[in-house]
């Protein structure tokens, strides 16, 4: 259909426009960009980001990214700043003002007031000859050829580029701070993302009973142990609770195919030796990785070479890790 083709063509044109603009802006990552990052890194204050219209929305997202990656940041709407919110800015703060043109009335009214606070001013603009750019201590150049909008009016490519520059700024600061995944986890305790970053095997396995048998346990008793603990497996251990092997539902099925008489059969006759294990202090994501690599659904949990429990794929599904 012609309409479908037009839709696809338009979508591809927009994406190419924005992708090319982001690639083009890499040439503006220069000494001034480095100096701006260093100024923020060495600052004792916060990063206050302001803008109006679509730029305000981009500012809010960059603030969120900075906060989550170790750089304290605040959002201040440019219009609200003119009506009292300017009071949040302190001398030691660094203010980033986002504006495509750099010449809007609200921005021109706000800049002199920001300068009076004594804080450093960063202009994130697409017009480096603008009033805002000329007044700023640092200029982050987000110049574009044209918007993806066919009328070259709606902020599309410009906001994409400004957002990308904000991400670049945040990641540079993250690396300078040596911000680790553990640090990230502290700022993201909620949801599946948070769990992937902090949930450990020891947080999961105690919810289960431990299916465990000795090497000489009769097979009939092994089946009862596996069935009663409902994990589809049992660990085979020695007298000090060290792991000797594992027996799974699959091992039981294969045994029944080979033997019609179970008399005399013990755990050591049907167990799988050298089973995959995970330490109780490992992240749950590590347990998932081992399961996926070995196409298995449960792992024996060890603590100082002793069997302490099991973690099952269903546990990870329940926690939203998968």
N, C-alpha and C positions, 0 to 999 in steps of 0.2 A: 504493500500500500504506500502511496505517495506520502500520506501524512506520517506514517511510521518512519519512512526514510528521512523526512525533514526533521523529525524529533531526534533521531539518531545523529544526524549531521550536526544539528545545533548543539547537542550534548557533547559531542566530540570536539567541536570548535571551542566551546567554553573551556573544557578541560585542557585542551592544548594551549589555549590562550593563557590560562593560569599557570600551567606547568612551565611554559616558556618564560613567563614573567618571574617565577621563582628562580629558575635557572639563571636568568639574566641578572638578578639582584645579587648573585654571589660575587660579582665584580665590585660591589660596594662594601664588601667585608674587608675593611682597610684598617689603617692605624687608628683612625678615630673610633671605629667599632671596638677595637682592642682596648683603647683608653677608657671608653665608656664602661666596658665590662670590668676593667680593673678598678675604676672609681666605685662602682657598685659593690664589688667584692670587698674592698677596703673600707667601705662606709660603716659607720656605727649606727646609722639610722635605718629606716625602712625605704622600700621603693613604693612611691605613690604614683599610680597610673591614672591618667584622666583623658577624657575625650567627650565628644558629643555625637549623637546620632549613632550610625553604625560603628563609628570608631569607639564609642563607649562600650559597645558589646564586645568588640575585640579586646579592649582594655580589661574588661572583666575576666575574659578567658585567660589572658596573660597573667593577671594577678593570681588566678587559681593555679596556674602551672608553676609560677614562682614559689608560692606558698607550699605546694606539695613537693617541691624539689629543694627545699632548704633555704630559700631567700624570702624573708618576711616582706609581704607586700599588702597594699591597701588600694581599693578602688575609690576614686572620687569623681563623680559626674561633674563635668565642666560647668553645667548650668547651676547645679547645687552648690558648687564651690563659690559662686558669686552671691549666694544667699546663705552663707554661714559655714558650709562644710570646709572652707579653706582653713578653718581652725584646726583641722587634723594634721596639717603639714607642719613639721618641725624643722629647725635649721639644719639638723644633721641628715634629714631625709634627702632622697633623690627623686625628683618628679619627672616622670616620662609623660609627655603630652603627645597624643596620637591625633593626627589630622591629615587627611589627604591633601587638601589645599594649603593648610597652614595659615589661612587668611580669613577664617570665619569670624563673625563678630564676637561670638562668645570667647573664642580663643584669644583674640586680640585684646579683649577686655581683661581676660584672666592672666595673661603673661606678666604684665607689670606687677600684679599683686603677688604672683609666685616669686618674682625676682626679689621683692621686698622681704620675703621670708628668709632669704639668705641660702636657701637650698639650691643644689645644682639642678639645672633644667636640661632635660634630654628631649629633643624633637624627633619623633618618628613620623616622617612625612614623605609624601610623594613629590613635593615641590620644594627643592632645596633653596630656591630663591624667595621663599615666602617670608612673611613677617615672623612667624614662629621660628623658622630655621635660623634666621639672622639674629634672633634674641637668645638662642639656646647655647648652652655650654658644649653640648655634644649633639651631632646630627646623625641619626640612623636613616640612611637613604633607602626609601622604599619606592623609588620612581618606577613607573610602568609606562608602556606604550599607549595602551588604551584599555578601557574596561571591557569585560566579556559581554556586557549589555550591548545590544546592537545600536543603541542610541548613545553609547559612551557616557552614560549618566549614572545608572544605578551602581553603587559601590559593590563590586564583585571581585575583580582581579586585584584592586588596590587593597581591599580588606584581607584577601587571601595572603598577599605578600606581607602585609603588616603582621598578620598572625604568625606567619612562618618566621619572620625576623624575631618576634617575641619568643618563639620556641628556641631559636638559635641562641638568643641571649640567655634563656633559662638553662639550657643544657651546658653552655660554656660555664656558667656560674656553678652548676651542679658538679662539673668535673673539677673546677678549682677548689671547691669545698670538700672534695673527696666523699661526696654523698653516696652512700652505699644502699643496697637493697634493704638492709636492716633499718636504715634511716627512713627509707621510703615506706616501709611497713608501719613504722610508728605513726606516720601521717595518714595511713590508709587502712585503719583497722576494720572497716566495715565491708560487707559484700564479698563476692567471690575473689576479687582482686586482693583484698586484704588477707583473706584466708590463704591464698597462694603464697603470700609473702611471710606469714607468721605461723600458720598452723603446722604443728609438728606431729610426728607419729605418736609420741607419748600423750598427745591430746586426744587420740582416737582409740587406741587399742584397749585401754582399761574398761571400755563399755562392753567388752565381750568376756565371756568365760573362756578360760584357756584349755583348748582340747590338747591333751598331752598323754602319751603312753610310753611305757618302757619297751626296750627292744624285744623282750620275751613275752610281751602281752599277747594273748591269743587273738587271732583275727576277729573272732566273734565279738570280743570286748572292744576291739579297735572300732568296729562298725558302730557299736553302741555309743562310744565316746564321740565319734564324728557326728552321728545323728543327733545326740543330745545337745551338743554345743553349737550346732547349726552354722558352722563356718565352711563346711565342705572339705575339711582337712584336719589332720592332727599331727603335732610334732612328735617325733620319736627322740627320746632323750636318755642319757645315762643317769647314774645315781646322783650326779652333781648338777643335773638339769642342763647339761651341755647338749647341744644339738647333734644328733646322729643321722637324722633323715626326716622325711615328711611322707605322709600317706594322704592322698587326696581321694575324692570320689572317683576320679578317673582310674587310680590305682586299684580301687576296690572292684570296679567294673571289669578291668583287664584280668584281675585275679579270678573272678567268677567265670570268665570265658575259658580260663586255662584249667581251673580246678573245680571238680564237682564235689569233692570231699574236703572240707576245711579243717578237719581234725589234724592237729599237730602244727598247723601253720601259725606263725607268729608275726609280729610287726616287722621284724628285721628281714623276713622273707619277701615282703612285698613293698617295702619302703623305697623311696627315691633318695639316694645319698647326695650330699652336697647341694641341698636346696638353696634357692635364693633367699636372702635375708635382708633386713634393714635395721639399722640402729634406732633405738627409741628416740634419740635426740635429733634424727634426720627430719628435714622438712617433708611434709606430706607429698609435695610435688616430686620429691626424689623417689618416694615409694611408687608413685604413679609411673614415673619414668622406667623404673625397673620392671614393673608389671608389663608395660607396653613393649619394652625391648625383648622380653622373654615370653610374651603371649600367655601370661598367667593371670589369675584373678585374686591370689592371696599371697602374702609374704609373712614369714616368721619374723617376729620382732625380737631382737636380742639386746641385752644390757650386760656389758662386760662378759661376753661369751656365754651368757646364760639365757635360755628361752624365757621370755616374760609375756608373750602374747602373739596375736595375729592382727594384721590389718588387711581388710578385704576391699576389693574394688568398689563394692556397694557403699562402703564407708566414704570413699572419696567422692562418689556420685552424690551421696546425701549431703556432703559438705560443700558441693558446688565446685570442687577442684577440677573435675573432668569437664 
